[in-house]
Amino acid sequence: MNLEKMIFTIISYSGDAKNLFMEAINYAKNNEVVKAESSFKKAEDKLKKANLKQKKLFELDKASEKITNSILLTHSQDHLMINSLLKDLARELIDLHKKLNTKKSV
């Protein structure tokens, strides 16, 4: 796979993960816990795929195929980093909404 395609794949998987994490949060807000957990799991899978592509970039760089930095590469790394953080925040928000919704039903 060429470098540019790898970079776009990271951006694509990361973007999909972001959308799914946000979807999971919205489901949790509406007390749709099963859907929230399903979306969260799908988002985690997308983020794992993005991380695997990033790992391949590291392997290419290590194998003396030095990768030159570009705006596109930086953009892909930014997407990946932001969505890794979003994963943690989404988990916290989903858990918080679960607790709030449990208290409302009592």
KERO-401580 format. One record per residue: x, y, z of N, C-alpha, C, O in turn; residue number from 1; residue in one letter. Coordinates in pm, whole numbers. Atoms other than C-alpha are relative to their C-alpha. Layout:
! KERO-401580
       nu       nv       nw      cau      cav      caw       cu       cv       cw       ou       ov       ow   pos   code
        X        Y        Z        X        Y        Z        X        Y        Z        X        Y        Z   NUM      A
...
//
This chain:
! KERO-401580
       nu       nv       nw      cau      cav      caw       cu       cv       cw       ou       ov       ow   pos   code
       85     -117        0        0        0        0       90      124        0      186      131       77     1      M
      -86     -118        5      144      337      -90      -26       91      121     -129       81      188     2      N
        3      -84     -119      208      600      175     -125       86        7     -190       94      111     3      L
      117      -89       -1      -67      840       73     -128      -77       31     -214      -28      104     4      E
      120       81      -26     -327      563       74       -5      -41      148     -112      -43      208     5      K
       -5       35     -143     -213      455      423      -45      118       85     -120      102      182     6      M
       36     -120      -77     -247      811      548     -150       26      -10     -216       54       90     7      I
      145      -21       16     -596      850      401      -81     -107       73     -191      -79      122     8      F
       69      107      -73     -694      516      555       -6       34      149     -108       11      213     9      T
       -1      -42     -141     -591      645      899     -105      109       22     -180      105      119    10      I
       97     -109      -12     -797      961      843     -143      -54       -7     -230      -14       70    11      I
      134       57       19    -1096      759      724      -46      -79      122     -156      -58      172    12      S
       37       79     -118    -1094      510     1011      -21       90      122     -113       68      201    13      Y
       12      -91     -114    -1041      790     1263     -128       82       -8     -195      103       93    14      S
      125      -75       19    -1327      993     1116     -122      -84       30     -217      -38       93    15      G
      110       92      -30    -1556      693     1129      -13      -23      150     -123      -26      205    16      D
        0       21     -145    -1455      634     1490      -62      120       71     -143      104      162    17      A
       55     -122      -61    -1533      995     1581     -153        2      -10     -222       25       89    18      K
      146       -2       21    -1881      974     1430      -69     -105       88     -175      -78      144    19      N
       60      106      -81    -1951      646     1609        9       29      149      -85       -2      223    20      L
       -7      -39     -141    -1824      775     1946     -107      104       32     -172       96      137    21      F
      102     -104      -23    -2051     1079     1913     -140      -62       -4     -227      -25       74    22      M
      127       71        6    -2339      852     1813      -26      -74      130     -138      -74      182    23      E
       13       74     -125    -2275      640     2121      -38       94      115     -123       60      197    24      A
       33      -99     -105    -2285      949     2346     -146       42      -14     -217       51       86    25      I
      140      -42       20    -2615     1059     2191      -98     -110       38     -203      -83       96    26      N
       86      110      -42    -2766      716     2239       -6       -7      153     -113      -28      210    27      Y
       -3        5     -147    -2657      721     2603      -85      113       60     -156       93      158    28      A
       82     -113      -46    -2817     1065     2648     -148      -34       -3     -225        9       82    29      K
      140       37       18    -3144      916     2526      -35     -133       67     -139     -192       40    30      N
       20      123      -77    -3110      615     2758      -15     -123      -89      -88     -217      -56    31      N
       -2      116       89    -3053      377     2467      135      -69       18      223      -61      -68    32      E
     -128       55      -44    -2777      187     2642       54     -107      -96      174     -107     -126    33      V
      -46      107       89    -2760     -115     2410       56       60     -129      161       18     -177    34      V
      -47      -65      121    -2727      108     2104      129       79       27      220       81      -55    35      K
     -120      -76      -38    -2471      326     2286      121      -93        6      227      -61      -47    36      A
     -112       95      -13    -2255       25     2369       39      -59     -135      157      -82     -161    37      E
      -27       53      133    -2287     -111     2016       81      101      -83      179       65     -147    38      S
      -71     -104       74    -2177      219     1861      140       20       56      236       40      -19    39      S
     -131      -15      -63    -1893      248     2111       93     -112      -45      209      -87      -77    40      F
      -81      115       42    -1769     -100     2022       43       14     -146      159      -13     -179    41      K
      -34      -21      141    -1784      -24     1649      108      108      -14      200       96      -94    42      K
      -98     -108        3    -1591      298     1711      138      -49       45      239      -15      -15    43      A
     -127       57      -46    -1325      112     1908       67      -83     -110      189      -77     -128    44      E
      -53       83      108    -1285     -131     1618       62       87     -110      169       55     -162    45      D
      -54      -91      101    -1236      157     1373      131       62       49      227       75      -28    46      K
     -120      -62      -55     -982      320     1603      116     -100        3      231      -63      -21    47      L
     -104      104        3     -792      -10     1633       57      -16     -141      178      -32     -157    48      K
      -47       12      138     -774      -33     1254       89      119      -37      191      102     -104    49      K
      -83     -119       26     -641      323     1236      136      -15       68      239       19       11    50      A
     -126       21      -72     -379      236     1498       89     -104      -69      212      -90      -69    51      N
      -79      100       74     -272      -70     1298       66       61     -123      180       28     -155    52      L
      -60      -68      115     -217      149      992      114       90       46      217      100      -20    53      K
     -107      -84      -54      -15      389     1204      123      -86       33      236      -45        8    54      Q
     -110       92      -32      194       95     1325       77      -37     -127      200      -46     -125    55      K
      -66       31      127      265        6      961       88      117      -46      195       97     -102    56      K
      -83     -117       34      388      362      907      129       -1       81      236       26       27    57      L
     -120        8      -84      627      322     1200       95     -107      -52      217      -87      -56    58      F
      -83      109       51      749       -8     1056       70       41     -130      186        6     -151    59      E
      -62      -48      124      811      154      716      113       96       32      221       88      -27    60      L
     -101      -99      -37     1000      437      878      123      -68       59      236      -30       31    61      D
     -108       73      -64     1207      195     1084       81      -81     -103      201     -100      -87    62      K
      -64       84      102     1286      -16      775       76       85     -102       93       44     -217    63      A
      -80      -89       84     1488      274      632      -76       64     -115      -16      127     -202    64      S
       81      -72       98     1201      394      418      -48      127       70     -167      144       97    65      E
       29     -119      -80     1217      726      595     -120       75      -59     -124      107     -177    66      K
      122      -68       41      879      894      581       18      148       28       46      190      140    67      I
      -11     -144      -19      890     1265      524     -133       54       50     -240        9       10    68      T
      120      -58      -58      648     1472      721      -71       86     -104       -8      153     -186    69      N
       82      -82       89      366     1637      534     -121       47       78     -151       -4      186    70      S
      123      -48      -65       54     1829      622     -100     -114       10     -170     -127      111    71      I
       94      112        0     -148     1521      529       34     -101      109      -55     -151      178    72      L
      -41       93     -106       55     1296      760      -31       60      137      -82      -10      225    73      L
       29      -67     -127       24     1550     1041     -150       -1       28     -194      -24      141    74      T
      146        3      -13     -350     1570      978      -49     -138       45     -137     -148      130    75      H
       42      136      -38     -384     1192     1004       36      -29      146      -43      -91      218    76      S
      -42       23     -137     -190     1184     1330      -86       80       97     -117       35      207    77      Q
       89      -84      -80     -403     1468     1466     -136      -69       18     -189      -75      129    78      D
      129       72       -8     -722     1276     1382        9     -118       95      -79     -139      178    79      H
      -16      119      -83     -590      964     1548       12       37      148      -50      -26      233    80      L
      -20      -42     -137     -478     1144     1863     -130       55       62     -166       19      174    81      M
      125      -60      -50     -801     1344     1901     -104     -109       28     -174     -105      129    82      I
      103      103      -17    -1016     1035     1857       39     -103      105      -48     -170      160    83      N
      -41       83     -114     -810      837     2105      -46       66      129      -91       -2      222    84      S
       50      -74     -116     -895     1108     2356     -153       -7        6     -210      -26      113    85      L
      146        6        4    -1258     1110     2242      -52     -134       50     -158     -141      113    86      L
       39      134      -49    -1275      736     2315      -14        3      153     -114      -43      208    87      K
        3       -5     -147    -1191      799     2682     -115       89       49     -184       55      146    88      D
      108      -90      -41    -1433     1092     2707     -137      -62      -26     -229      -49       55    89      L
      127       65       32    -1711      897     2536      -33     -106      104     -148     -118      147    90      A
       23      104     -102    -1667      609     2782      -51       64      129     -145       14      190    91      R
       41      -70     -123    -1695      851     3074     -141       56      -12     -221       43       81    92      E
      133      -58       18    -2001     1025     2931     -108     -107       -6     -217      -89       48    93      L
       97      109        7    -2177      699     2853      -27      -54      141     -142      -74      179    94      I
       16       50     -137    -2114      573     3206      -76      100       87     -159       61      169    95      D
       69     -104      -76    -2230      904     3350     -149        2      -33     -233       10       56    96      L
      142        1       40    -2553      897     3148      -71     -125       52     -188     -118       89    97      H
       60      121      -57    -2615      539     3261      -38       24      146     -148      -11      188    98      K
       28      -27     -141    -2590      650     3624     -115       99       16     -204       79       98    99      K
      108     -100       -7    -2811      954     3567     -135      -60      -36     -236      -34       30   100      L
      126       62       42    -3073      751     3385      -49     -103      101     -170     -122      115   101      N
       39       95     -104    -3070      488     3660      -64       75      116     -165       31      171   102      T
       56      -80     -110    -3132      758     3923     -136       57      -35     -223       67       51   103      K
      129      -55       44    -3417      906     3717     -111     -104       12     -226      -70       41   104      K
      102      106       -2    -3595      571     3707      -33      -49      139     -126     -128      156   105      S
       25       45     -138    -3577      522     4083     -106       83       65     -140       60      181   106      V
//
